[in-house]
Amino acid sequence: MAGKDISQSEVPSTSADNIDFLTYDDDNSNVFYSEDVGPMWTDNIIELSSSNTSTNDSQVSNVLPFEGRQTEDPMLDLVKGELKHRIRSRRHASGQGDIVVDFAAEAKEEMLTGEEEERRKLRREKNRVAAQKCRGKKRERADNLEGTVARLENKQSRISAEIAKLQNEKEHLEDLISVHQSVCPKMKKHGDS
């Protein structure tokens, strides 16, 4: 790098509240240093710091306008613009042209012949019928499962009622045995031995 060396003491702060860009003018090129990506060269850059509160959004957006989708954060647009500029500069320096991305070409639908169009319609109709059939079977399975659940819940409630009835009968019989044991002489003899 031609020009001035940037020592560690000159590295700017990159906290969210305070972003300082140090700019140097060496051989008609401006350099700023970012701790994240190192020195960067650009033709237009402004100095931002916590003490420079007069910098407004229009100054930032006029520095390196990002041609893509604009965000609400002008610093993000600045970084995107700088990155785009660096990529473009490196490609031009290596003899390559600009990157051209044509999303519209990918979205174009190829022209179909009448026969292909007919096959597509037939395939879509078959798919529609199969989907309806699948949904019908799914609905039928769900109905069958709901019926099974209802039957099992009914059976469970009947069995629970039967268990409660048998518990009551058992307690009643134990009470009868206890009363009978106290009055029956044979039970007393049998209980003593």
C-alpha positions as CSV (number, residue, x, y, z in Angstrom):
1,M,0.0,0.0,0.0
2,A,1.5,3.3,-1.0
3,G,1.3,6.1,1.5
4,K,1.0,6.2,5.3
5,D,0.9,3.0,7.5
6,I,-2.0,2.8,9.8
7,S,-0.8,1.8,13.3
8,Q,-3.0,0.0,15.8
9,S,-3.3,3.3,17.8
10,E,-5.0,4.9,14.9
11,V,-7.6,2.2,14.6
12,P,-11.1,3.8,15.0
13,S,-13.7,2.7,17.4
14,T,-16.4,0.5,15.9
15,S,-18.9,0.4,18.7
16,A,-22.5,0.8,17.8
17,D,-22.7,4.2,19.4
18,N,-19.4,5.6,18.1
19,I,-18.1,4.9,14.6
20,D,-15.1,6.8,13.5
21,F,-13.6,6.5,10.0
22,L,-10.0,7.8,9.7
23,T,-9.4,9.2,6.2
24,Y,-6.1,9.8,4.6
25,D,-5.3,11.5,1.3
26,D,-2.3,9.7,-0.3
27,D,-1.7,10.0,-4.1
28,N,-5.3,11.3,-4.8
29,S,-6.9,8.3,-3.1
30,N,-8.9,8.3,0.1
31,V,-8.4,5.4,2.6
32,F,-10.4,4.6,5.6
33,Y,-9.7,1.8,8.0
34,S,-12.4,-0.4,9.5
35,E,-11.4,-2.9,12.2
36,D,-13.6,-5.5,10.6
37,V,-12.3,-5.5,7.1
38,G,-9.0,-3.4,7.2
39,P,-8.1,-0.5,5.0
40,M,-10.6,0.4,2.2
41,W,-10.2,2.8,-0.6
42,T,-12.9,5.1,-1.9
43,D,-13.3,8.3,-3.7
44,N,-16.1,9.7,-1.5
45,I,-16.3,9.2,2.2
46,I,-17.3,11.3,5.1
47,E,-16.0,11.3,8.7
48,L,-18.5,10.3,11.3
49,S,-18.0,10.4,15.0
50,S,-20.0,10.9,18.1
51,S,-18.8,14.5,18.2
52,N,-20.0,15.1,14.6
53,T,-23.7,15.2,15.2
54,S,-24.4,17.5,12.2
55,T,-24.0,14.6,9.7
56,N,-27.5,14.0,8.4
57,D,-29.0,11.1,6.5
58,S,-28.7,12.9,3.1
59,Q,-25.0,13.3,3.5
60,V,-24.6,9.6,4.2
61,S,-26.9,8.5,1.4
62,N,-25.0,10.8,-1.1
63,V,-21.6,9.3,-0.4
64,L,-21.9,5.9,-2.0
65,P,-25.5,5.3,-3.0
66,F,-26.4,1.6,-2.9
67,E,-28.4,0.8,-6.0
68,G,-30.2,-2.2,-4.5
69,R,-33.0,-2.2,-2.0
70,Q,-32.6,0.7,0.4
71,T,-32.8,0.1,4.1
72,E,-33.7,2.4,6.9
73,D,-30.1,2.4,8.2
74,P,-28.0,4.8,6.1
75,M,-24.8,3.3,7.4
76,L,-25.8,-0.1,6.2
77,D,-26.5,1.4,2.7
78,L,-23.1,3.0,2.9
79,V,-21.4,-0.3,3.7
80,K,-23.3,-2.1,0.9
81,G,-22.4,0.6,-1.5
82,E,-18.7,0.5,-0.5
83,L,-18.6,-3.3,-0.9
84,K,-20.3,-3.1,-4.3
85,H,-17.7,-0.5,-5.3
86,R,-14.8,-2.6,-4.1
87,I,-16.0,-5.7,-5.9
88,R,-16.6,-3.7,-9.1
89,S,-13.1,-2.1,-8.8
90,R,-11.4,-5.5,-8.4
91,R,-13.3,-7.0,-11.3
92,H,-12.4,-4.1,-13.5
93,A,-8.7,-4.3,-12.4
94,S,-8.5,-8.0,-13.3
95,G,-10.1,-7.3,-16.7
96,Q,-13.6,-8.7,-15.9
97,G,-16.8,-6.9,-16.6
98,D,-19.6,-6.0,-14.2
99,I,-21.7,-8.8,-12.7
100,V,-25.0,-8.9,-14.5
101,V,-27.9,-10.8,-12.9
102,D,-31.1,-11.0,-14.8
103,F,-33.8,-12.4,-12.6
104,A,-36.5,-11.7,-15.2
105,A,-34.8,-14.2,-17.6
106,E,-35.1,-17.0,-15.1
107,A,-38.7,-16.3,-14.4
108,K,-39.7,-16.4,-18.1
109,E,-41.7,-19.5,-18.9
110,E,-40.7,-21.3,-22.1
111,M,-43.2,-21.5,-24.9
112,L,-45.0,-24.8,-25.0
113,T,-46.4,-26.6,-28.0
114,G,-50.1,-27.5,-28.2
115,E,-49.3,-31.1,-27.4
116,E,-47.2,-30.2,-24.4
117,E,-49.9,-27.8,-23.1
118,E,-52.5,-30.6,-23.5
119,R,-50.3,-33.0,-21.5
120,R,-49.8,-30.4,-18.8
121,K,-53.6,-29.8,-18.5
122,L,-54.2,-33.6,-18.3
123,R,-51.5,-34.0,-15.7
124,R,-52.9,-31.1,-13.6
125,E,-56.5,-32.6,-13.9
126,K,-55.2,-36.0,-12.7
127,N,-53.3,-34.4,-9.9
128,R,-56.5,-32.5,-8.9
129,V,-58.5,-35.7,-8.8
130,A,-55.8,-37.5,-6.9
131,A,-55.6,-34.7,-4.3
132,Q,-59.4,-34.8,-3.8
133,K,-59.3,-38.6,-3.4
134,C,-56.5,-38.3,-0.9
135,R,-58.3,-35.6,1.1
136,G,-61.4,-37.8,1.1
137,K,-59.5,-40.8,2.5
138,K,-57.8,-38.6,5.1
139,R,-61.2,-37.2,6.2
140,E,-62.6,-40.8,6.3
141,R,-59.7,-42.0,8.4
142,A,-60.1,-39.1,10.8
143,D,-63.9,-39.8,11.1
144,N,-63.1,-43.5,11.8
145,L,-60.6,-42.6,14.5
146,E,-63.0,-40.2,16.1
147,G,-65.7,-43.0,16.2
148,T,-63.1,-45.4,17.7
149,V,-62.2,-42.9,20.4
150,A,-65.8,-42.3,21.3
151,R,-66.5,-46.0,21.6
152,L,-63.4,-46.6,23.8
153,E,-64.3,-43.6,26.0
154,N,-67.8,-45.0,26.4
155,K,-66.4,-48.5,27.3
156,Q,-64.0,-46.9,29.8
157,S,-66.8,-45.1,31.5
158,R,-68.9,-48.3,31.7
159,I,-65.9,-50.2,33.2
160,S,-65.2,-47.4,35.7
161,A,-68.8,-47.5,36.8
162,E,-68.6,-51.3,37.2
163,I,-65.4,-51.0,39.2
164,A,-67.1,-48.5,41.5
165,K,-70.1,-50.7,41.9
166,L,-68.0,-53.8,42.8
167,Q,-65.9,-51.7,45.3
168,N,-69.1,-50.7,47.1
169,E,-70.4,-54.3,47.1
170,K,-67.0,-55.5,48.5
171,E,-67.2,-52.9,51.3
172,H,-70.8,-53.9,52.1
173,L,-69.9,-57.6,52.3
174,E,-66.9,-56.9,54.5
175,D,-69.2,-54.9,56.9
176,L,-71.6,-57.9,56.9
177,I,-68.8,-60.3,57.7
178,S,-67.5,-58.1,60.5
179,V,-71.0,-57.9,62.1
180,H,-71.7,-61.6,61.7
181,Q,-68.3,-62.4,63.1
182,S,-69.1,-60.5,66.3
183,V,-72.4,-62.5,66.9
184,C,-71.7,-66.0,65.4
185,P,-70.2,-68.5,68.0
186,K,-68.7,-70.7,65.3
187,M,-66.8,-67.7,63.9
188,K,-65.6,-66.8,67.4
189,K,-64.2,-70.3,68.0
190,H,-62.6,-70.4,64.6
191,G,-61.1,-66.9,65.1
192,D,-59.7,-67.9,68.6
193,S,-57.8,-71.0,67.4
